[in-house]
Amino acid sequence: MPRFLLPFLIASLPALAADVAPLRGAITELAEKDVAYLAGLYRHLHSNPELSEQERATADRLAKELTAAGYAVTTSIAGHGIAGVLRNGQGPTVLIRTDLDALPVEEATGLPYASRARAKDLAGREVPVMHACGHDVHMTSFIGAARALAKLKDRWRGTVLMVGQPAEETIGGAKHMLQAGLYERLGRPDFCLALHVAGDQRAGTVGYREGFMLASVDSVDITIRGVGGHGAYPHKTKDPIVIAAQVILALQTIVSREVRPIDSAVVTVGSIRGGTKRNVISDQVDLELTIRTYRDETRRVVLEAIDRITKGVARAAGVPAGREPIVKVREDERGPATYNTPELTRRAVEAMRAVLGAERLVEVEPEMGAEDFGDFGRVTPVIPTFMFRLGTIDARRWAEAQKPGGDPLPSLHSALFWPEPELTLKTGVEAMTAAVVGLLGK
């Protein structure tokens, strides 16, 4: 987010309209009464995951839940995106986003409600499917907050815009919903809120920070083109496997020698494919990279360096004209950094603290993980955004992991990741409801 816009954003934020503390009991009671229902919904969503751009049944279920809670629901936004609107008099509009999609991961938790789903991915391959990144928790907390806010309509004024976003894992669902006219059709929000599970944080806690929370992500495809031939006559070839190896090593100098030391960046080559047989020198190698940065300027430096280094190494290897490497930045797989607008963050955290208590809120470090929630705020003019982390690990497992030599906790995207449902969901509903009432309170 451009820094010059922040003073205008902060000045445009209305003052916190109500002290949430008197509502602490009401919000907690609603969450506690609903947790059994929500746990059942969570288990259903967990057992029936769907891949990115295939979230039809998931979207249908959430649309039914929002309709039952009193929201006016619009479906099929940019594929399987949905939105529910609850208007309640004059006041600001708060957008709450959840993601819908799951991952091609085979679950290994052994839970009674573990996913056994399989599906064909966009390339037509049959793959296992699992909610290994907590989107099932996100969706269930989202519905719990929607239900609670509908029951608390006498305590706030304004509009709540509930957005179910497809294709977060492949990066692009948020952008596609905006391109499909989400704001033009349903209204431009004044604030955008979201939560994301944390695989290393105790259930019952909320993690927050001001400023950068998650990195931007860029996907880069590199095709190294050489001159193939017989493995016994390498002098008659230009071996793309050797060139690719040199490129991979050379790319590691970008972060250490071209990015400012006080900035953060990651350049990871996650896939390399080339060759068909041990005695055949191929004529092509394909690399897939993921790039993580925070600042737009750092992103520019890294992407320009990848292009320059790749083509320079190939040129030095004597690759003939017309066979230069192809370096492609995938605009369809790019997400901005998640930036928590400081003033909005402080006000949302103040409201959550009034309901949860100070001991359940923890300030966390930024991460190089990425997602596309930030796109909902990166419009003109910029909309303040805030994403918080939701703890998921029960006290026993968390304590064991802190001991010297203790078993490490499975990370997100692991086949072994599982949250403690009830306390996690209760906390997610309490925190999100408190934040919204804090911004819209009478």
C-alpha positions in Angstrom: 0.0 0.0 0.0 1.5 3.4 -0.9 2.5 5.2 2.2 1.3 8.6 1.0 -2.3 7.3 1.1 -2.2 6.4 4.8 -2.8 9.8 6.3 -5.9 10.2 4.1 -7.1 6.7 5.0 -6.6 7.3 8.7 -8.4 10.6 8.5 -11.3 9.0 6.7 -11.9 6.3 9.4 -14.9 7.2 11.6 -14.3 7.1 15.3 -15.1 3.9 17.1 -18.8 4.4 17.6 -19.4 2.3 20.6 -17.8 0.7 23.6 -18.0 -3.0 22.9 -17.4 -4.0 26.5 -21.1 -4.0 27.5 -21.7 -6.5 24.7 -19.1 -8.9 25.9 -21.6 -11.2 27.6 -24.0 -11.1 24.7 -21.4 -11.9 22.0 -19.8 -14.7 24.1 -23.2 -16.2 24.9 -24.2 -16.2 21.2 -20.9 -17.9 20.2 -21.3 -20.5 23.0 -24.9 -21.3 22.1 -23.9 -21.7 18.4 -20.7 -23.7 18.7 -22.4 -27.1 18.6 -24.1 -26.2 15.3 -21.0 -24.7 13.9 -18.9 -27.7 14.8 -21.3 -29.8 12.8 -21.0 -27.4 9.9 -17.2 -27.5 10.2 -17.1 -31.3 10.1 -19.3 -31.3 7.0 -17.1 -28.8 5.2 -14.0 -30.6 6.2 -15.2 -33.9 5.0 -16.4 -32.5 1.7 -13.6 -30.2 0.4 -13.5 -28.9 -3.2 -10.5 -27.7 -5.3 -10.0 -24.1 -6.5 -12.6 -23.1 -9.2 -14.7 -26.2 -8.3 -16.3 -24.9 -5.1 -19.9 -25.4 -6.3 -21.3 -27.4 -3.4 -19.3 -25.4 -0.8 -20.7 -22.1 -2.2 -24.2 -23.5 -2.3 -24.0 -24.5 1.4 -22.7 -21.1 2.5 -25.4 -19.3 0.4 -28.1 -21.3 2.2 -26.6 -20.5 5.6 -26.5 -16.8 4.8 -30.0 -16.8 3.4 -31.3 -18.6 6.6 -29.6 -15.9 8.7 -31.4 -13.1 6.9 -28.9 -12.0 4.3 -29.7 -11.1 0.7 -27.5 -13.5 -1.2 -25.9 -13.2 -4.7 -24.3 -16.3 -6.2 -22.1 -17.2 -9.2 -19.8 -14.1 -8.9 -16.7 -14.9 -11.0 -17.4 -18.6 -10.9 -18.5 -19.8 -7.5 -18.1 -16.6 -5.5 -21.0 -15.6 -3.3 -21.9 -12.5 -1.3 -24.5 -11.9 1.4 -25.7 -8.4 2.3 -27.4 -7.4 5.6 -28.4 -3.7 5.6 -29.3 -2.2 8.9 -29.8 1.6 8.5 -27.3 4.3 7.9 -23.7 3.7 8.6 -20.4 2.3 7.2 -20.1 -0.9 5.3 -17.9 -3.7 6.5 -16.8 -6.5 4.2 -16.0 -9.9 5.8 -14.2 -12.3 3.5 -13.8 -16.1 3.7 -12.1 -18.3 1.2 -13.8 -21.5 -0.1 -11.3 -23.8 -1.7 -9.2 -26.7 -0.5 -5.8 -28.3 -1.6 -4.7 -31.4 -3.5 -3.4 -33.1 -0.3 -4.2 -36.6 1.0 -5.3 -36.3 4.6 -3.4 -38.3 7.1 -4.9 -37.1 10.4 -6.9 -40.2 11.1 -9.8 -38.1 12.3 -13.3 -39.7 12.1 -14.4 -36.8 9.9 -11.2 -36.8 7.8 -11.5 -36.1 4.1 -11.5 -39.0 1.7 -12.5 -36.8 -1.2 -10.9 -37.1 -4.6 -11.4 -34.9 -7.6 -9.9 -34.0 -11.0 -7.8 -30.9 -11.0 -7.8 -28.3 -13.8 -5.3 -30.4 -15.7 -7.6 -33.4 -15.6 -5.5 -35.4 -13.1 -7.3 -37.2 -10.2 -6.0 -36.0 -6.9 -6.9 -36.2 -3.2 -8.5 -33.1 -1.6 -8.2 -31.8 1.9 -8.8 -28.5 3.8 -5.1 -28.4 4.9 -5.0 -24.6 5.2 -8.0 -24.1 7.4 -10.5 -22.7 5.0 -13.1 -24.9 6.6 -12.5 -23.0 9.8 -12.6 -19.7 8.0 -16.0 -20.5 6.4 -17.5 -21.8 9.6 -16.3 -18.7 11.7 -17.7 -16.6 8.8 -21.1 -18.1 9.1 -21.0 -17.9 12.9 -20.2 -14.2 12.8 -22.9 -13.6 10.2 -25.5 -15.3 12.4 -24.3 -13.4 15.5 -24.4 -10.1 13.7 -28.0 -10.7 12.5 -29.0 -11.4 16.1 -27.3 -8.2 17.3 -28.9 -5.8 14.8 -30.2 -3.6 17.6 -26.6 -2.8 18.6 -25.1 -1.6 15.3 -26.0 0.4 12.2 -24.7 0.1 8.7 -24.2 -2.7 6.2 -22.4 -6.1 6.6 -21.1 -7.5 3.3 -20.2 -11.2 3.6 -18.0 -12.4 0.7 -17.2 -16.0 0.0 -14.2 -16.0 -2.4 -13.2 -18.9 -4.6 -9.7 -19.7 -5.9 -7.6 -18.3 -3.1 -5.1 -21.2 -3.2 -4.4 -20.5 -6.9 -4.4 -16.7 -6.2 -6.8 -14.7 -8.3 -10.3 -15.3 -6.9 -10.4 -11.9 -5.2 -9.3 -10.0 -8.3 -11.8 -11.9 -10.4 -14.7 -11.1 -8.1 -13.7 -7.4 -8.3 -13.5 -7.6 -12.1 -17.0 -9.1 -12.1 -18.3 -5.9 -10.5 -18.6 -7.0 -6.8 -18.5 -3.4 -5.5 -20.5 -1.9 -8.3 -23.3 -4.5 -7.8 -23.4 -4.6 -4.0 -21.7 -1.5 -2.7 -18.2 -0.4 -1.9 -17.1 -1.2 1.7 -15.4 1.2 4.1 -13.4 -1.6 5.7 -12.3 -5.1 4.8 -11.8 -7.8 7.4 -10.7 -11.4 7.3 -9.1 -14.1 9.5 -6.7 -16.9 8.9 -5.8 -19.9 11.0 -2.4 -20.3 12.5 -0.8 -23.7 12.8 1.5 -22.7 15.6 -0.8 -20.7 17.8 -2.9 -21.9 20.8 -6.7 -22.3 20.2 -8.5 -19.5 22.0 -6.1 -16.8 21.0 -6.0 -14.1 18.3 -2.8 -12.9 16.7 -2.5 -9.4 15.2 0.0 -6.9 13.9 -0.1 -3.5 12.3 1.4 -3.0 8.8 2.6 -5.9 6.7 1.1 -9.3 7.8 1.7 -11.5 4.8 3.9 -11.1 1.7 3.0 -10.6 -1.9 3.3 -13.7 -4.2 4.4 -13.9 -7.8 4.6 -17.1 -9.9 7.3 -17.2 -12.5 7.7 -19.8 -15.2 11.1 -20.1 -16.9 11.8 -22.2 -20.0 15.5 -22.9 -20.6 16.0 -23.8 -24.3 19.1 -25.5 -25.4 20.3 -27.7 -28.3 19.7 -31.4 -27.6 21.7 -34.4 -28.7 23.4 -37.6 -27.6 24.7 -37.8 -24.0 28.0 -39.1 -25.3 28.6 -36.0 -27.5 27.9 -33.0 -25.2 30.2 -30.8 -27.2 27.7 -30.9 -30.0 24.9 -29.6 -27.7 23.9 -26.8 -25.5 22.8 -28.7 -22.4 19.7 -27.0 -20.9 20.0 -29.0 -17.7 23.4 -27.6 -17.0 22.2 -24.1 -17.8 19.2 -24.6 -15.5 21.5 -25.7 -12.7 23.6 -22.6 -13.1 20.5 -20.4 -13.3 19.1 -21.9 -10.0 22.4 -21.1 -8.2 22.7 -17.7 -9.7 19.2 -16.7 -8.7 20.2 -17.2 -5.0 22.3 -14.1 -5.3 19.3 -11.9 -5.8 18.2 -11.8 -2.2 21.8 -11.6 -0.8 23.2 -9.1 -3.3 20.4 -7.1 -5.0 17.7 -6.7 -2.4 18.2 -4.1 0.3 19.3 -5.9 3.5 16.5 -4.3 5.5 13.9 -5.6 3.0 12.5 -9.2 2.9 12.3 -11.4 -0.2 12.2 -15.1 -1.1 13.1 -16.7 -4.4 12.3 -20.4 -4.5 12.6 -22.7 -7.4 9.9 -25.2 -6.6 9.9 -27.4 -9.7 12.4 -28.4 -12.4 11.4 -30.7 -15.3 13.7 -31.7 -18.1 15.1 -34.8 -19.9 13.6 -38.1 -20.9 16.5 -40.6 -20.8 20.0 -40.8 -19.2 21.9 -40.8 -22.5 19.8 -38.1 -24.2 20.6 -34.4 -23.7 17.2 -32.7 -23.9 16.6 -29.4 -25.6 14.4 -27.8 -22.9 14.0 -27.6 -19.1 11.1 -25.9 -17.4 11.4 -24.2 -14.0 8.5 -23.0 -11.7 9.3 -20.3 -9.1 7.5 -18.6 -6.3 8.6 -15.1 -5.3 7.6 -13.4 -2.0 8.2 -9.7 -1.2 6.5 -7.0 0.8 7.3 -3.7 -1.0 6.4 -3.1 -4.6 9.9 -1.8 -5.3 11.5 -5.0 -4.0 9.2 -7.0 -6.2 10.3 -5.0 -9.2 14.0 -5.5 -8.4 13.6 -9.3 -7.9 11.6 -9.9 -11.1 13.9 -7.8 -13.2 16.9 -9.7 -11.8 15.4 -13.1 -12.5 14.9 -12.1 -16.2 18.4 -10.6 -16.5 20.3 -13.4 -14.8 18.4 -16.2 -16.6 19.1 -14.8 -20.0 22.6 -13.8 -19.1 23.6 -17.3 -18.0 22.1 -18.8 -21.2 24.0 -16.3 -23.3 27.2 -17.1 -21.5 26.6 -20.8 -22.2 26.5 -20.1 -26.0 22.8 -20.6 -26.5 22.1 -19.6 -30.1 20.0 -16.7 -31.1 16.3 -17.6 -31.2 16.8 -20.1 -28.4 17.0 -17.6 -25.5 15.1 -18.5 -22.3 11.5 -17.5 -21.9 10.7 -15.9 -18.6 7.0 -15.4 -17.9 5.5 -13.7 -14.8 2.1 -15.3 -14.3 -0.3 -12.4 -13.8 -3.1 -14.9 -13.1 -1.2 -16.2 -10.1 -0.2 -13.0 -8.3 -1.4 -11.6 -5.0 -0.5 -8.4 -3.2 1.0 -8.2 0.2 -1.5 -8.3 3.1 -1.3 -4.9 4.8 -3.1 -4.2 8.0 -4.0 -0.5 8.0 -2.7 0.6 11.4 -5.6 2.7 12.6 -8.2 0.1 11.6 -6.1 -2.6 13.2 -5.9 -0.7 16.5 -9.7 -0.1 16.5 -10.5 -3.7 15.7 -8.1 -5.1 18.3 -9.5 -2.7 20.9 -13.0 -4.2 20.2 -11.7 -7.8 20.3 -9.8 -7.1 23.5 -13.0 -5.9 25.2 -14.7 -9.2 24.4 -11.8 -11.7 24.6 -9.7 -10.1 27.3 -6.1 -8.8 26.8 -4.5 -12.2 27.7 -6.0 -13.8 24.6 -4.6 -11.3 22.1 -1.0 -11.7 21.0 1.1 -9.5 18.7 2.7 -11.7 16.0 5.5 -11.4 13.5 4.9 -10.9 9.8 5.3 -14.0 7.5 6.3 -14.7 4.0 3.2 -16.7 3.3 0.8 -15.1 0.9 -2.8 -14.8 -0.2 -5.0 -12.5 -2.2 -7.2 -10.9 0.5 -5.3 -7.6 0.0 -6.8 -7.2 -3.5 -10.1 -6.2 -1.8 -8.4 -3.1 -0.5 -6.1 -2.3 -3.4 -8.7 -0.3 -5.3 -8.9 3.4 -6.0 -9.2 4.9 -3.5 -7.6 2.3 -1.2 -9.9 0.7 1.4 -8.4 0.0 4.9 -7.9 -3.8 5.5 -7.3 -6.0 8.5 -6.6 -9.7 8.7 -6.0 -11.5 12.0 -4.6 -14.9 12.9 -6.8 -17.4 14.7 -5.1 -19.9 17.0 -6.0 -23.6 16.4 -3.8 -25.9 18.5 -5.2 -27.4 21.7 -3.3 -26.6 24.9 -1.8 -30.1 25.3 -0.4 -30.4 21.8 0.9 -26.8 22.0 2.6 -27.4 25.3 4.2 -30.6 24.1 5.6 -28.8 21.1 7.3 -26.1 23.2 9.3 -28.7 25.2 12.9 -29.3 24.2 12.9 -32.2 21.7 9.1 -32.0 21.5 7.3 -33.0 18.3 7.0 -30.0 16.0 3.4 -29.0 15.1 2.4 -29.7 11.5 2.4 -26.6 9.3 -0.5 -25.4 7.2 -0.7 -27.4 4.0 0.4 -30.5 5.8 -1.5 -33.7 5.5 -1.3 -33.9 9.3 -2.7 -30.4 10.2 -5.9 -30.4 12.3 -7.4 -27.7 14.5 -9.2 -28.0 17.8 -12.7 -27.2 16.4 -14.9 -26.0 19.2 -12.6 -23.4 20.9 -11.2 -22.3 17.6 -14.6 -21.6 16.1 -16.0 -19.9 19.3 -13.0 -17.6 19.3 -13.3 -16.8 15.6 -16.9 -15.9 16.0 -16.3 -13.8 19.1 -13.3 -11.9 17.5 -14.9 -11.2 14.2 -18.3 -10.2 15.7 -16.6 -7.9 18.2 -14.5 -6.2 15.4 -17.6 -5.5 13.3 -19.7 -4.3 16.1 -16.9 -2.1 17.2 -16.8 -0.4 13.8 -20.6 -0.3 13.3 -21.9 0.1 16.9 -24.6 2.7 17.5 
